[in-house]
Amino acid sequence: MTKTTLYLLGLIFSVSVKAQPKVAAGDSLLFEGEKHFKNIQQLTFGGDNAEAYWSYDSKYLIFQRTNPKEGLNCDQIFIGKVPEKIGEPFTYKMISSGKGRTTCAYFLPDNKHIIYASTHEGSADCPPVPDRAKYGNKYIWPLYDSYDIYMADRNTGKIVKKLTTAKGYDAEATLSYDGKRMIYCSDKEGDLELYVMDLVSGKEKRVTNALGYDGGAWFSPDGKKIVWRASRPKTEAEIKEYKDLLKEGMVAPTNMEVWVANADGSDAKQVTALGQANWAPNFTADSKRIIFCSNHEFKRGFPFNMYLINLDGSNMQKISRDKGFDAFPMISPNGKKIVFASNRNNGGTRDTNLFVADWVE
């Protein structure tokens, strides 16, 4: 899920190719202290662009995008090749059907297929906007029960396989680096839990069991660990609120911490204890550290910045410093670059764009 709150009813958007009309690159896009980034370049200009993830060859990005000014009123999935030279424009095309709402896309290592979640079988229209006033104007995410996870041809967008069939929310899928296992979030057993599925056989195992939201999970590059975001309501009031929202297909993602476990879910340990929202975690290319997003420094809940931390919770360091929103970081499989979504250089709008930079240890 992105931070996007634009769930307007939309038009069916045909597959299209976009070449950006301008290029922004260089140190002016960096803030003081962002020593892990070099040769930064802005890839998108306008709208809400997020959850950009690398192909296994570190050459392409798959991401979700919405922009009402273009008639794109609901997140759809796009693929683009990362410029080989700084200053070259980022060209991308829409690969999802334009129907429903999509989220959480990922490449397969064969470079021929992708996976993503979509609501298109429920309706070709965008799902309805949740009425936040009903929940005291709290920030909530809808858990559309029409979400299922699909495998599609990465060139044509044709769906070749439906991977989940249970009624309920099935989304937030990523793959192991060998491409054999998919980890995803589902509420099909009454709580938001993580499941690992063998992509060939379809057999799966539930790998979390505690009450609370377990989602946004990733395998480590070496395949030995998983990392994810989790809420753990403890007081009677917190448990009631969580369960009441879940019954209505909602969750409030405002109090989450980063967890890590073995790939089968065993030996689960809490990595952060920072308070507020700590999320969008995944691993560095060496599998030894976690990169994640957090707003814990700011009681008002904003800005969000990105941090590095060891798997045991030690040696945390802040790596981004935008005054708005930095999130969804992913270091390329070859360890050379990082992509993330940010509000920087948006001209005072609410646009969230994608940025790529050389990764500096």
N, C-alpha and C positions, 0 to 999 in steps of 0.2 A: 504493500500500500504506500502511496505517496501522501504528502500533506495536502494534496489537492482537495478542495471542498466544492468544486464545480461539478455538480451532478445534474446539469440541465438536460432536458430531453433533446436529443440530437439527430442529425442527419446521418444516413448511411454514407460513409466516407470511402470512396474508391481508393485502391492502391495508387500511390503517387510517389514521385521522386522530388526531393527538395534539395536545392543547392543554396547554401546560405548566401545572402546578398552582401555580407560584410564579414570581416575577420577581426577578432580582437585577440591580441597576444602580447606577452611580455611582462616585465616586472610590474607594470602599472596595475595588473590584475592581482598582485600579491599584497598581503599585509605584512607588516614587520613581524618577524618571528616565525614565518612560514618557511623554515629552513629545509623542510623535506621536499619542497616543490621547486622545480626549475623548468624553464621554457614552457610556461603555462599558456594554454590557448583556450579561448571560449569557443565551444562547438555549436551551440544553438543560441538563437536570438528571439525571445518572445515565447509566451505561453508557459506551461508547466511541464518541465522535462525532468525525469527522475528515473531511479533504479536502472542506471546504465551498467551493464555487465559485459565483460570481455568474452570474446571467443577464445577457444583454447590455444589458437595460434597467435593470440595477442594482437590481431590486426583489425578486428571488427568490434562494434558495440551493438548491443540490443537494448532498447529502452522503451519506456512508455511516455506518451506525450498527449497533452490536450491543449487546445488553443481555440476558444470560441471565435476569435477574430478570423480564423480560417474556416469556420464552420465545423471545427472538431471539438464537440462539446463533451466528449467522454473519452477517457484514456484509451489509446490504441497503441499497438506495438510497432516499432520502427527498427530498422537495421541500417547502419552506416559504417563505412570504412574510415578508420582514423587517419587523418592526414599524415603522410610520411615526413613532410617538412613543415615546420612551423610557419604559419601564415597562409597555408593552403586552406580553402574552404572545406567544410565537412558536408558531404553529400549523403543523404539518407532517403530511404523509401519506407512506406507503410507496408507491413507484411500481414497484419491481422485483417479481418474482413470488414471492419468498420461497424459491425453490429455489436450491440451491448456494450459492456465495459470490460476492459482487459487489465491484467496486472501481472507483475512478477514473471518476466520472460527470461529464458536462459538458453544458451547454445548447447547442442550435443557435440561431443568431440569429433564426430564424423564430418563436421562442417556442412552437413546436408539437411539437418533437422534442428528444430527449436521446440521448446515447450513454453507454454504460458497458460494462465487462467483466464477464463472468459465467462460472461453471463449470457452469451448470445442465444443459447438454447432456451433460456427463460423468456427473453424478449429481444427484439432487434433494437429497441429503444434503450437509452440510458436508464439505469435503475433510479427510482425516486430518491430525492434528497431527504436525509433524516431531519426531522424538526428538532433542532438543538434546544429550542425554548422549552420543549417538553421535558428536557433533562437538565434544566437550570443553566442552559447555555454552556454546558461543559463541552470540551473538545472530545468528540466520540467518533469512532470508525464504524461504518456499517459492515456487517458480515453477511453479504448477500448469499442466500441459500441456493441461488442459481449458478454460483461459481463452480466450475469444474476445470480440471487441468487437461490440456490437449497437447498432442505432438503434431507439428506441422512441417511441411517442406519449407526450408529457409529461403528458397528462391521464388517459389510461386505463392506461398502462403496457404496452400491447400492443406486442410487438416487430414492427417493420415491415421490418427489413432486418438481415441478418448481414453485417458489414463485413469480417471476417477469417475465413479458412477453413483456413489452414495448420496442420498439427499442431505443437503447441508452445505456449509462453507468449506470448499476445498481450494486452497490457493497457497501462495508464498513458497513456490517450489524452487529448489536448486538441485544440482547434481554433484555426485562425487566426481573426482577428477579423472577416474577411469570410465565415467559415463554409464556405469552399470546400476547405480542406485540413485533414487530420487528421494529427497526429504521434503516434507511439506506439512502444512498446518490444516487441521480439520476439526470441526465440532461434531462429527457424526456420532460420537459416543457420549455427547452431553457436555463436554468441556473442550476448550481449545488446546489440543494436544498435537505432538509431532509424530509423524509416521515415516518410516523408511520403506520404500517400495523397490523391489527388483524390477527393472524396466522390461526385462525379457519375459519373466514368468507372471508378473503382476502380483506376486506374493508380497505381503508387507508385514511390518512389525511396528507396534506402537512403542515409542522409546521414551515418552514422558508420562507421568502419572499424577503429579501434584496438582491441586486445584489452582487455577489461574491460567492466564494467557501464555502459551508457549508457541512462539512463531518466529518467522524470519531467520530460519536456521541455515547454516552452511557447513559443509564438510571441510576439513583441513586438506591442503594439497596432498599430503602424504596418506590421506584416507583414514587416519587413526582416530581423529577427534571430530566432534561437532560443536558448534557454538550457536547460541540463539538468545533472543530476548524473552524475558519472562516476568509476569506479574505474580505476586504471591500474596493475595489478600489474607490478612490474619485476624483482624478484629471482627466481631460479629457484624458491625455496620459495613465494613469493607466487603465481607463475604456476601452479605445480602445485596449490596449494590452491584457487585460483579455478576451474581447469579440472575438478578432481575434484568440487567442489561442484556445478558446472554440470551435469556428467554425471548427478548425482542429483537435478537439479531444485531446486537450492538456490543461494543467494548470501548472502555475509556483507557487509551494507551498513555496515561500520564504518570504512571508509577511502575517502571520496569527496570530490571537489572540484567546484566549480561551473565549468562551461564555457559559452562563448558562441560563436556562429558566425553567418554569414549564413544566411538561411532555407533555402538549398539545401545547407547543410552545409559550404560553402567557408569558408576563413579561420578555422578553429576555433582558439580561444585559451582557455587556462586562466585563469580569473578569480581564484580563491582558491588559496592554498597554505598552508592553516592546519593541516592534519593532522586526523585523526579524521573525523567524519561531517559533511559540509557538503552540505545537500540541500534539497528542497522549494523550489527557486528559481523565481521568475517576475518579471515586469517591473512597474515602476510605470506608472501610466497615461500618462506622457509618453514611455515607451519608453527613457528615458535612464539608468535605474538598475535594479538588481536587488534584490529582497528575498528573503532565504533564511533557513534555519534551520541552527544549528550547535551542537556541543558542544565546540568546540576549546579553550575556556577551562578545561575541567575534565578532568583526566587520567583520572578514574574513568569518563568517558563520559556523565556526567549532572551537571547539568541541560542541557536544550536551550533556547536562546533565539533570537530573530530579529534579523537585521541588515540594514542597507542598505549597498549598495556600488555604485560606478560600474562601467560595463562594462569599464573598463580595470583594475579592481582597486583603484582609489584611493578615498580618503575613506570608509572603512568606519566605520559607527557602529552601536552596539548600540541596539536599539529596544524590547526587552522584557526583563523581569527576574524572571520567575517562577523559583522555586527547584526547579521540577520540569520541566515540559514545555510549551514554546510552539512551535508549528509550523504548517505548512500555511497561511501567510499569503496572502491575495489581496486586493489593493486593487480596489475596484469599478471597472467600466469608466468611470464618470463621474468617478472620482478622489476621491469624497467620503467613502467609508467603507472600512474594512478588516474582514475576517473572519479569524479564526484559531482554532485548537484549543489548549486549555490545560488543565493540571491545577489551575489556581488555583481557589480557593473550592470545593474538592471534599470538604471535611470530613475530610481525611486519608485518603481512599480512593484508589483508583487510577483513578477516573473521569476521563475526558477529555471536556470539554465545548466547545461552540462559543461564541465571543464576537464581538460586533460593536461597532465604535466609529467615531466620526467620525475621519477621517484628517487630521492636522494637519501641514502642511509646516513 
